[in-house]
Amino acid sequence: MDIENMNIFQLEEYLKELKGELAKLDKRRPKNEASEDFEDWADEHEELEDVIDDVCDRIDEIAQNTP
């Protein structure tokens, strides 16, 4: 998604969706941290956290520029 062109309300909804996806992903965490499945899960988890951080940063940016 192009978060640069989203308004704050769209960003907040998108953030809720992303946090829901992260919660689902957390429930699927492989038990064996030495497995390839865990590595794949960790990569996906990190990517999702990065997107969440980007959305939060964009929300903050908009909030700071709103009188």
mmCIF file of the N, C-alpha and C atoms, coordinates in Angstrom:
data_MODEL
# 
_entry.id   MODEL 
# 
loop_
_atom_site.group_PDB 
_atom_site.id 
_atom_site.type_symbol 
_atom_site.label_atom_id 
_atom_site.label_alt_id 
_atom_site.label_comp_id 
_atom_site.label_asym_id 
_atom_site.label_entity_id 
_atom_site.label_seq_id 
_atom_site.pdbx_PDB_ins_code 
_atom_site.Cartn_x 
_atom_site.Cartn_y 
_atom_site.Cartn_z 
_atom_site.occupancy 
_atom_site.B_iso_or_equiv 
_atom_site.pdbx_formal_charge 
_atom_site.auth_seq_id 
_atom_site.auth_comp_id 
_atom_site.auth_asym_id 
_atom_site.auth_atom_id 
_atom_site.pdbx_PDB_model_num 
ATOM 1   N N  . MET A 1 1  ? 0.831  -1.182  0.000  1.00 0.00 ? 1  MET A N  1 
ATOM 2   C CA . MET A 1 1  ? 0.000  0.000   0.000  1.00 0.00 ? 1  MET A CA 1 
ATOM 3   C C  . MET A 1 1  ? 0.876  1.247   0.000  1.00 0.00 ? 1  MET A C  1 
ATOM 4   N N  . ASP A 1 2  ? 0.359  2.291   -0.584 1.00 0.00 ? 2  ASP A N  1 
ATOM 5   C CA . ASP A 1 2  ? 1.085  3.554   -0.645 1.00 0.00 ? 2  ASP A CA 1 
ATOM 6   C C  . ASP A 1 2  ? 0.667  4.429   0.528  1.00 0.00 ? 2  ASP A C  1 
ATOM 7   N N  . ILE A 1 3  ? 1.384  4.285   1.632  1.00 0.00 ? 3  ILE A N  1 
ATOM 8   C CA . ILE A 1 3  ? 0.990  4.994   2.851  1.00 0.00 ? 3  ILE A CA 1 
ATOM 9   C C  . ILE A 1 3  ? 1.197  6.501   2.735  1.00 0.00 ? 3  ILE A C  1 
ATOM 10  N N  . GLU A 1 4  ? 2.000  6.932   1.793  1.00 0.00 ? 4  GLU A N  1 
ATOM 11  C CA . GLU A 1 4  ? 2.230  8.368   1.610  1.00 0.00 ? 4  GLU A CA 1 
ATOM 12  C C  . GLU A 1 4  ? 0.975  9.082   1.125  1.00 0.00 ? 4  GLU A C  1 
ATOM 13  N N  . ASN A 1 5  ? 0.085  8.364   0.449  1.00 0.00 ? 5  ASN A N  1 
ATOM 14  C CA . ASN A 1 5  ? -1.127 8.968   -0.092 1.00 0.00 ? 5  ASN A CA 1 
ATOM 15  C C  . ASN A 1 5  ? -2.375 8.670   0.738  1.00 0.00 ? 5  ASN A C  1 
ATOM 16  N N  . MET A 1 6  ? -2.184 8.080   1.903  1.00 0.00 ? 6  MET A N  1 
ATOM 17  C CA . MET A 1 6  ? -3.310 7.765   2.771  1.00 0.00 ? 6  MET A CA 1 
ATOM 18  C C  . MET A 1 6  ? -3.508 8.883   3.779  1.00 0.00 ? 6  MET A C  1 
ATOM 19  N N  . ASN A 1 7  ? -4.774 9.119   4.150  1.00 0.00 ? 7  ASN A N  1 
ATOM 20  C CA . ASN A 1 7  ? -5.017 10.101  5.205  1.00 0.00 ? 7  ASN A CA 1 
ATOM 21  C C  . ASN A 1 7  ? -4.886 9.395   6.558  1.00 0.00 ? 7  ASN A C  1 
ATOM 22  N N  . ILE A 1 8  ? -4.957 10.169  7.620  1.00 0.00 ? 8  ILE A N  1 
ATOM 23  C CA . ILE A 1 8  ? -4.710 9.614   8.949  1.00 0.00 ? 8  ILE A CA 1 
ATOM 24  C C  . ILE A 1 8  ? -5.730 8.536   9.329  1.00 0.00 ? 8  ILE A C  1 
ATOM 25  N N  . PHE A 1 9  ? -6.961 8.697   8.880  1.00 0.00 ? 9  PHE A N  1 
ATOM 26  C CA . PHE A 1 9  ? -7.993 7.705   9.200  1.00 0.00 ? 9  PHE A CA 1 
ATOM 27  C C  . PHE A 1 9  ? -7.716 6.384   8.480  1.00 0.00 ? 9  PHE A C  1 
ATOM 28  N N  . GLN A 1 10 ? -7.307 6.475   7.228  1.00 0.00 ? 10 GLN A N  1 
ATOM 29  C CA . GLN A 1 10 ? -6.953 5.273   6.476  1.00 0.00 ? 10 GLN A CA 1 
ATOM 30  C C  . GLN A 1 10 ? -5.736 4.590   7.097  1.00 0.00 ? 10 GLN A C  1 
ATOM 31  N N  . LEU A 1 11 ? -4.779 5.392   7.520  1.00 0.00 ? 11 LEU A N  1 
ATOM 32  C CA . LEU A 1 11 ? -3.580 4.844   8.148  1.00 0.00 ? 11 LEU A CA 1 
ATOM 33  C C  . LEU A 1 11 ? -3.911 4.127   9.450  1.00 0.00 ? 11 LEU A C  1 
ATOM 34  N N  . GLU A 1 12 ? -4.789 4.717   10.239 1.00 0.00 ? 12 GLU A N  1 
ATOM 35  C CA . GLU A 1 12 ? -5.162 4.082   11.512 1.00 0.00 ? 12 GLU A CA 1 
ATOM 36  C C  . GLU A 1 12 ? -5.881 2.760   11.278 1.00 0.00 ? 12 GLU A C  1 
ATOM 37  N N  . GLU A 1 13 ? -6.732 2.693   10.262 1.00 0.00 ? 13 GLU A N  1 
ATOM 38  C CA . GLU A 1 13 ? -7.416 1.437   9.930  1.00 0.00 ? 13 GLU A CA 1 
ATOM 39  C C  . GLU A 1 13 ? -6.416 0.393   9.435  1.00 0.00 ? 13 GLU A C  1 
ATOM 40  N N  . TYR A 1 14 ? -5.505 0.836   8.601  1.00 0.00 ? 14 TYR A N  1 
ATOM 41  C CA . TYR A 1 14 ? -4.477 -0.056  8.081  1.00 0.00 ? 14 TYR A CA 1 
ATOM 42  C C  . TYR A 1 14 ? -3.609 -0.576  9.226  1.00 0.00 ? 14 TYR A C  1 
ATOM 43  N N  . LEU A 1 15 ? -3.289 0.283   10.174 1.00 0.00 ? 15 LEU A N  1 
ATOM 44  C CA . LEU A 1 15 ? -2.499 -0.115  11.327 1.00 0.00 ? 15 LEU A CA 1 
ATOM 45  C C  . LEU A 1 15 ? -3.224 -1.187  12.143 1.00 0.00 ? 15 LEU A C  1 
ATOM 46  N N  . LYS A 1 16 ? -4.519 -1.037  12.325 1.00 0.00 ? 16 LYS A N  1 
ATOM 47  C CA . LYS A 1 16 ? -5.306 -2.058  13.037 1.00 0.00 ? 16 LYS A CA 1 
ATOM 48  C C  . LYS A 1 16 ? -5.219 -3.398  12.317 1.00 0.00 ? 16 LYS A C  1 
ATOM 49  N N  . GLU A 1 17 ? -5.341 -3.364  10.983 1.00 0.00 ? 17 GLU A N  1 
ATOM 50  C CA . GLU A 1 17 ? -5.248 -4.594  10.197 1.00 0.00 ? 17 GLU A CA 1 
ATOM 51  C C  . GLU A 1 17 ? -3.876 -5.245  10.368 1.00 0.00 ? 17 GLU A C  1 
ATOM 52  N N  . LEU A 1 18 ? -2.838 -4.426  10.281 1.00 0.00 ? 18 LEU A N  1 
ATOM 53  C CA . LEU A 1 18 ? -1.483 -4.946  10.413 1.00 0.00 ? 18 LEU A CA 1 
ATOM 54  C C  . LEU A 1 18 ? -1.238 -5.556  11.790 1.00 0.00 ? 18 LEU A C  1 
ATOM 55  N N  . LYS A 1 19 ? -1.731 -4.908  12.825 1.00 0.00 ? 19 LYS A N  1 
ATOM 56  C CA . LYS A 1 19 ? -1.560 -5.444  14.179 1.00 0.00 ? 19 LYS A CA 1 
ATOM 57  C C  . LYS A 1 19 ? -2.327 -6.757  14.342 1.00 0.00 ? 19 LYS A C  1 
ATOM 58  N N  . GLY A 1 20 ? -3.469 -6.870  13.676 1.00 0.00 ? 20 GLY A N  1 
ATOM 59  C CA . GLY A 1 20 ? -4.213 -8.129  13.688 1.00 0.00 ? 20 GLY A CA 1 
ATOM 60  C C  . GLY A 1 20 ? -3.434 -9.237  12.998 1.00 0.00 ? 20 GLY A C  1 
ATOM 61  N N  . GLU A 1 21 ? -2.815 -8.908  11.868 1.00 0.00 ? 21 GLU A N  1 
ATOM 62  C CA . GLU A 1 21 ? -1.984 -9.884  11.163 1.00 0.00 ? 21 GLU A CA 1 
ATOM 63  C C  . GLU A 1 21 ? -0.798 -10.305 12.022 1.00 0.00 ? 21 GLU A C  1 
ATOM 64  N N  . LEU A 1 22 ? -0.206 -9.355  12.727 1.00 0.00 ? 22 LEU A N  1 
ATOM 65  C CA . LEU A 1 22 ? 0.931  -9.663  13.592 1.00 0.00 ? 22 LEU A CA 1 
ATOM 66  C C  . LEU A 1 22 ? 0.513  -10.595 14.729 1.00 0.00 ? 22 LEU A C  1 
ATOM 67  N N  . ALA A 1 23 ? -0.649 -10.367 15.289 1.00 0.00 ? 23 ALA A N  1 
ATOM 68  C CA . ALA A 1 23 ? -1.148 -11.239 16.363 1.00 0.00 ? 23 ALA A CA 1 
ATOM 69  C C  . ALA A 1 23 ? -1.362 -12.658 15.844 1.00 0.00 ? 23 ALA A C  1 
ATOM 70  N N  . LYS A 1 24 ? -1.917 -12.776 14.648 1.00 0.00 ? 24 LYS A N  1 
ATOM 71  C CA . LYS A 1 24 ? -2.108 -14.109 14.049 1.00 0.00 ? 24 LYS A CA 1 
ATOM 72  C C  . LYS A 1 24 ? -0.761 -14.778 13.800 1.00 0.00 ? 24 LYS A C  1 
ATOM 73  N N  . LEU A 1 25 ? 0.179  -14.000 13.318 1.00 0.00 ? 25 LEU A N  1 
ATOM 74  C CA . LEU A 1 25 ? 1.511  -14.526 13.043 1.00 0.00 ? 25 LEU A CA 1 
ATOM 75  C C  . LEU A 1 25 ? 2.181  -14.987 14.337 1.00 0.00 ? 25 LEU A C  1 
ATOM 76  N N  . ASP A 1 26 ? 2.019  -14.224 15.400 1.00 0.00 ? 26 ASP A N  1 
ATOM 77  C CA . ASP A 1 26 ? 2.606  -14.599 16.686 1.00 0.00 ? 26 ASP A CA 1 
ATOM 78  C C  . ASP A 1 26 ? 2.073  -15.948 17.178 1.00 0.00 ? 26 ASP A C  1 
ATOM 79  N N  . LYS A 1 27 ? 0.817  -16.219 16.892 1.00 0.00 ? 27 LYS A N  1 
ATOM 80  C CA . LYS A 1 27 ? 0.221  -17.497 17.307 1.00 0.00 ? 27 LYS A CA 1 
ATOM 81  C C  . LYS A 1 27 ? 0.800  -18.679 16.530 1.00 0.00 ? 27 LYS A C  1 
ATOM 82  N N  . ARG A 1 28 ? 1.362  -18.404 15.369 1.00 0.00 ? 28 ARG A N  1 
ATOM 83  C CA . ARG A 1 28 ? 1.933  -19.461 14.518 1.00 0.00 ? 28 ARG A CA 1 
ATOM 84  C C  . ARG A 1 28 ? 3.440  -19.615 14.719 1.00 0.00 ? 28 ARG A C  1 
ATOM 85  N N  . ARG A 1 29 ? 3.984  -18.994 15.744 1.00 0.00 ? 29 ARG A N  1 
ATOM 86  C CA . ARG A 1 29 ? 5.432  -19.038 15.975 1.00 0.00 ? 29 ARG A CA 1 
ATOM 87  C C  . ARG A 1 29 ? 5.894  -20.488 16.160 1.00 0.00 ? 29 ARG A C  1 
ATOM 88  N N  . PRO A 1 30 ? 6.840  -20.916 15.344 1.00 0.00 ? 30 PRO A N  1 
ATOM 89  C CA . PRO A 1 30 ? 7.378  -22.275 15.496 1.00 0.00 ? 30 PRO A CA 1 
ATOM 90  C C  . PRO A 1 30 ? 8.111  -22.423 16.827 1.00 0.00 ? 30 PRO A C  1 
ATOM 91  N N  . LYS A 1 31 ? 7.976  -23.579 17.414 1.00 0.00 ? 31 LYS A N  1 
ATOM 92  C CA . LYS A 1 31 ? 8.616  -23.844 18.709 1.00 0.00 ? 31 LYS A CA 1 
ATOM 93  C C  . LYS A 1 31 ? 10.127 -24.016 18.577 1.00 0.00 ? 31 LYS A C  1 
ATOM 94  N N  . ASN A 1 32 ? 10.549 -24.633 17.498 1.00 0.00 ? 32 ASN A N  1 
ATOM 95  C CA . ASN A 1 32 ? 11.967 -24.908 17.301 1.00 0.00 ? 32 ASN A CA 1 
ATOM 96  C C  . ASN A 1 32 ? 12.648 -23.700 16.660 1.00 0.00 ? 32 ASN A C  1 
ATOM 97  N N  . GLU A 1 33 ? 13.366 -22.937 17.476 1.00 0.00 ? 33 GLU A N  1 
ATOM 98  C CA . GLU A 1 33 ? 14.006 -21.723 16.983 1.00 0.00 ? 33 GLU A CA 1 
ATOM 99  C C  . GLU A 1 33 ? 15.198 -22.003 16.073 1.00 0.00 ? 33 GLU A C  1 
ATOM 100 N N  . ALA A 1 34 ? 15.616 -23.234 15.989 1.00 0.00 ? 34 ALA A N  1 
ATOM 101 C CA . ALA A 1 34 ? 16.736 -23.598 15.124 1.00 0.00 ? 34 ALA A CA 1 
ATOM 102 C C  . ALA A 1 34 ? 16.257 -24.103 13.760 1.00 0.00 ? 34 ALA A C  1 
ATOM 103 N N  . SER A 1 35 ? 14.961 -24.111 13.548 1.00 0.00 ? 35 SER A N  1 
ATOM 104 C CA . SER A 1 35 ? 14.419 -24.660 12.311 1.00 0.00 ? 35 SER A CA 1 
ATOM 105 C C  . SER A 1 35 ? 14.345 -23.613 11.204 1.00 0.00 ? 35 SER A C  1 
ATOM 106 N N  . GLU A 1 36 ? 14.244 -24.108 9.985  1.00 0.00 ? 36 GLU A N  1 
ATOM 107 C CA . GLU A 1 36 ? 14.063 -23.222 8.835  1.00 0.00 ? 36 GLU A CA 1 
ATOM 108 C C  . GLU A 1 36 ? 12.688 -22.550 8.897  1.00 0.00 ? 36 GLU A C  1 
ATOM 109 N N  . ASP A 1 37 ? 11.701 -23.263 9.423  1.00 0.00 ? 37 ASP A N  1 
ATOM 110 C CA . ASP A 1 37 ? 10.371 -22.675 9.585  1.00 0.00 ? 37 ASP A CA 1 
ATOM 111 C C  . ASP A 1 37 ? 10.433 -21.448 10.482 1.00 0.00 ? 37 ASP A C  1 
ATOM 112 N N  . PHE A 1 38 ? 11.242 -21.527 11.547 1.00 0.00 ? 38 PHE A N  1 
ATOM 113 C CA . PHE A 1 38 ? 11.368 -20.388 12.449 1.00 0.00 ? 38 PHE A CA 1 
ATOM 114 C C  . PHE A 1 38 ? 12.042 -19.221 11.727 1.00 0.00 ? 38 PHE A C  1 
ATOM 115 N N  . GLU A 1 39 ? 13.061 -19.503 10.934 1.00 0.00 ? 39 GLU A N  1 
ATOM 116 C CA . GLU A 1 39 ? 13.744 -18.441 10.191 1.00 0.00 ? 39 GLU A CA 1 
ATOM 117 C C  . GLU A 1 39 ? 12.767 -17.738 9.246  1.00 0.00 ? 39 GLU A C  1 
ATOM 118 N N  . ASP A 1 40 ? 11.947 -18.518 8.550  1.00 0.00 ? 40 ASP A N  1 
ATOM 119 C CA . ASP A 1 40 ? 10.950 -17.949 7.638  1.00 0.00 ? 40 ASP A CA 1 
ATOM 120 C C  . ASP A 1 40 ? 9.939  -17.106 8.421  1.00 0.00 ? 40 ASP A C  1 
ATOM 121 N N  . TRP A 1 41 ? 9.496  -17.632 9.557  1.00 0.00 ? 41 TRP A N  1 
ATOM 122 C CA . TRP A 1 41 ? 8.548  -16.918 10.410 1.00 0.00 ? 41 TRP A CA 1 
ATOM 123 C C  . TRP A 1 41 ? 9.172  -15.604 10.897 1.00 0.00 ? 41 TRP A C  1 
ATOM 124 N N  . ALA A 1 42 ? 10.413 -15.663 11.337 1.00 0.00 ? 42 ALA A N  1 
ATOM 125 C CA . ALA A 1 42 ? 11.096 -14.479 11.858 1.00 0.00 ? 42 ALA A CA 1 
ATOM 126 C C  . ALA A 1 42 ? 11.246 -13.414 10.778 1.00 0.00 ? 42 ALA A C  1 
ATOM 127 N N  . ASP A 1 43 ? 11.559 -13.830 9.561  1.00 0.00 ? 43 ASP A N  1 
ATOM 128 C CA . ASP A 1 43 ? 11.672 -12.881 8.451  1.00 0.00 ? 43 ASP A CA 1 
ATOM 129 C C  . ASP A 1 43 ? 10.329 -12.200 8.190  1.00 0.00 ? 43 ASP A C  1 
ATOM 130 N N  . GLU A 1 44 ? 9.268  -12.994 8.150  1.00 0.00 ? 44 GLU A N  1 
ATOM 131 C CA . GLU A 1 44 ? 7.929  -12.446 7.925  1.00 0.00 ? 44 GLU A CA 1 
ATOM 132 C C  . GLU A 1 44 ? 7.536  -11.503 9.065  1.00 0.00 ? 44 GLU A C  1 
ATOM 133 N N  . HIS A 1 45 ? 7.858  -11.903 10.284 1.00 0.00 ? 45 HIS A N  1 
ATOM 134 C CA . HIS A 1 45 ? 7.542  -11.100 11.468 1.00 0.00 ? 45 HIS A CA 1 
ATOM 135 C C  . HIS A 1 45 ? 8.267  -9.753  11.398 1.00 0.00 ? 45 HIS A C  1 
ATOM 136 N N  . GLU A 1 46 ? 9.536  -9.787  11.046 1.00 0.00 ? 46 GLU A N  1 
ATOM 137 C CA . GLU A 1 46 ? 10.331 -8.571  10.970 1.00 0.00 ? 46 GLU A CA 1 
ATOM 138 C C  . GLU A 1 46 ? 9.806  -7.638  9.875  1.00 0.00 ? 46 GLU A C  1 
ATOM 139 N N  . GLU A 1 47 ? 9.446  -8.196  8.737  1.00 0.00 ? 47 GLU A N  1 
ATOM 140 C CA . GLU A 1 47 ? 8.905  -7.388  7.641  1.00 0.00 ? 47 GLU A CA 1 
ATOM 141 C C  . GLU A 1 47 ? 7.605  -6.705  8.063  1.00 0.00 ? 47 GLU A C  1 
ATOM 142 N N  . LEU A 1 48 ? 6.748  -7.440  8.744  1.00 0.00 ? 48 LEU A N  1 
ATOM 143 C CA . LEU A 1 48 ? 5.477  -6.885  9.195  1.00 0.00 ? 48 LEU A CA 1 
ATOM 144 C C  . LEU A 1 48 ? 5.704  -5.792  10.238 1.00 0.00 ? 48 LEU A C  1 
ATOM 145 N N  . GLU A 1 49 ? 6.642  -6.016  11.139 1.00 0.00 ? 49 GLU A N  1 
ATOM 146 C CA . GLU A 1 49 ? 6.972  -4.984  12.128 1.00 0.00 ? 49 GLU A CA 1 
ATOM 147 C C  . GLU A 1 49 ? 7.520  -3.730  11.456 1.00 0.00 ? 49 GLU A C  1 
ATOM 148 N N  . ASP A 1 50 ? 8.293  -3.897  10.395 1.00 0.00 ? 50 ASP A N  1 
ATOM 149 C CA . ASP A 1 50 ? 8.825  -2.748  9.656  1.00 0.00 ? 50 ASP A CA 1 
ATOM 150 C C  . ASP A 1 50 ? 7.702  -1.933  9.025  1.00 0.00 ? 50 ASP A C  1 
ATOM 151 N N  . VAL A 1 51 ? 6.720  -2.613  8.457  1.00 0.00 ? 51 VAL A N  1 
ATOM 152 C CA . VAL A 1 51 ? 5.578  -1.917  7.856  1.00 0.00 ? 51 VAL A CA 1 
ATOM 153 C C  . VAL A 1 51 ? 4.795  -1.175  8.944  1.00 0.00 ? 51 VAL A C  1 
ATOM 154 N N  . ILE A 1 52 ? 4.597  -1.833  10.078 1.00 0.00 ? 52 ILE A N  1 
ATOM 155 C CA . ILE A 1 52 ? 3.896  -1.192  11.201 1.00 0.00 ? 52 ILE A CA 1 
ATOM 156 C C  . ILE A 1 52 ? 4.657  0.062   11.638 1.00 0.00 ? 52 ILE A C  1 
ATOM 157 N N  . ASP A 1 53 ? 5.965  -0.026  11.744 1.00 0.00 ? 53 ASP A N  1 
ATOM 158 C CA . ASP A 1 53 ? 6.771  1.136   12.119 1.00 0.00 ? 53 ASP A CA 1 
ATOM 159 C C  . ASP A 1 53 ? 6.623  2.266   11.104 1.00 0.00 ? 53 ASP A C  1 
ATOM 160 N N  . ASP A 1 54 ? 6.621  1.912   9.822  1.00 0.00 ? 54 ASP A N  1 
ATOM 161 C CA . ASP A 1 54 ? 6.465  2.923   8.774  1.00 0.00 ? 54 ASP A CA 1 
ATOM 162 C C  . ASP A 1 54 ? 5.115  3.619   8.876  1.00 0.00 ? 54 ASP A C  1 
ATOM 163 N N  . VAL A 1 55 ? 4.067  2.846   9.126  1.00 0.00 ? 55 VAL A N  1 
ATOM 164 C CA . VAL A 1 55 ? 2.724  3.427   9.255  1.00 0.00 ? 55 VAL A CA 1 
ATOM 165 C C  . VAL A 1 55 ? 2.665  4.329   10.483 1.00 0.00 ? 55 VAL A C  1 
ATOM 166 N N  . CYS A 1 56 ? 3.222  3.885   11.590 1.00 0.00 ? 56 CYS A N  1 
ATOM 167 C CA . CYS A 1 56 ? 3.239  4.708   12.808 1.00 0.00 ? 56 CYS A CA 1 
ATOM 168 C C  . CYS A 1 56 ? 4.012  6.006   12.583 1.00 0.00 ? 56 CYS A C  1 
ATOM 169 N N  . ASP A 1 57 ? 5.131  5.909   11.887 1.00 0.00 ? 57 ASP A N  1 
ATOM 170 C CA . ASP A 1 57 ? 5.914  7.107   11.580 1.00 0.00 ? 57 ASP A CA 1 
ATOM 171 C C  . ASP A 1 57 ? 5.109  8.072   10.719 1.00 0.00 ? 57 ASP A C  1 
ATOM 172 N N  . ARG A 1 58 ? 4.388  7.538   9.745  1.00 0.00 ? 58 ARG A N  1 
ATOM 173 C CA . ARG A 1 58 ? 3.579  8.394   8.862  1.00 0.00 ? 58 ARG A CA 1 
ATOM 174 C C  . ARG A 1 58 ? 2.436  9.049   9.638  1.00 0.00 ? 58 ARG A C  1 
ATOM 175 N N  . ILE A 1 59 ? 1.815  8.315   10.539 1.00 0.00 ? 59 ILE A N  1 
ATOM 176 C CA . ILE A 1 59 ? 0.752  8.883   11.389 1.00 0.00 ? 59 ILE A CA 1 
ATOM 177 C C  . ILE A 1 59 ? 1.332  10.026  12.223 1.00 0.00 ? 59 ILE A C  1 
ATOM 178 N N  . ASP A 1 60 ? 2.496  9.807   12.818 1.00 0.00 ? 60 ASP A N  1 
ATOM 179 C CA . ASP A 1 60 ? 3.144  10.846  13.619 1.00 0.00 ? 60 ASP A CA 1 
ATOM 180 C C  . ASP A 1 60 ? 3.480  12.069  12.777 1.00 0.00 ? 60 ASP A C  1 
ATOM 181 N N  . GLU A 1 61 ? 3.952  11.817  11.565 1.00 0.00 ? 61 GLU A N  1 
ATOM 182 C CA . GLU A 1 61 ? 4.303  12.917  10.662 1.00 0.00 ? 61 GLU A CA 1 
ATOM 183 C C  . GLU A 1 61 ? 3.078  13.769  10.343 1.00 0.00 ? 61 GLU A C  1 
ATOM 184 N N  . ILE A 1 62 ? 1.966  13.118  10.037 1.00 0.00 ? 62 ILE A N  1 
ATOM 185 C CA . ILE A 1 62 ? 0.733  13.844  9.736  1.00 0.00 ? 62 ILE A CA 1 
ATOM 186 C C  . ILE A 1 62 ? 0.244  14.599  10.972 1.00 0.00 ? 62 ILE A C  1 
ATOM 187 N N  . ALA A 1 63 ? 0.286  13.953  12.121 1.00 0.00 ? 63 ALA A N  1 
ATOM 188 C CA . ALA A 1 63 ? -0.177 14.573  13.359 1.00 0.00 ? 63 ALA A CA 1 
ATOM 189 C C  . ALA A 1 63 ? 0.645  15.825  13.702 1.00 0.00 ? 63 ALA A C  1 
ATOM 190 N N  . GLN A 1 64 ? 1.938  15.766  13.449 1.00 0.00 ? 64 GLN A N  1 
ATOM 191 C CA . GLN A 1 64 ? 2.797  16.909  13.759 1.00 0.00 ? 64 GLN A CA 1 
ATOM 192 C C  . GLN A 1 64 ? 2.562  18.079  12.804 1.00 0.00 ? 64 GLN A C  1 
ATOM 193 N N  . ASN A 1 65 ? 2.087  17.777  11.608 1.00 0.00 ? 65 ASN A N  1 
ATOM 194 C CA . ASN A 1 65 ? 1.858  18.821  10.613 1.00 0.00 ? 65 ASN A CA 1 
ATOM 195 C C  . ASN A 1 65 ? 0.417  19.301  10.580 1.00 0.00 ? 65 ASN A C  1 
ATOM 196 N N  . THR A 1 66 ? -0.395 18.801  11.499 1.00 0.00 ? 66 THR A N  1 
ATOM 197 C CA . THR A 1 66 ? -1.796 19.216  11.565 1.00 0.00 ? 66 THR A CA 1 
ATOM 198 C C  . THR A 1 66 ? -1.954 20.235  12.697 1.00 0.00 ? 66 THR A C  1 
ATOM 199 N N  . PRO A 1 67 ? -2.485 21.401  12.338 1.00 0.00 ? 67 PRO A N  1 
ATOM 200 C CA . PRO A 1 67 ? -2.643 22.432  13.382 1.00 0.00 ? 67 PRO A CA 1 
ATOM 201 C C  . PRO A 1 67 ? -3.663 22.064  14.432 1.00 0.00 ? 67 PRO A C  1 
# 
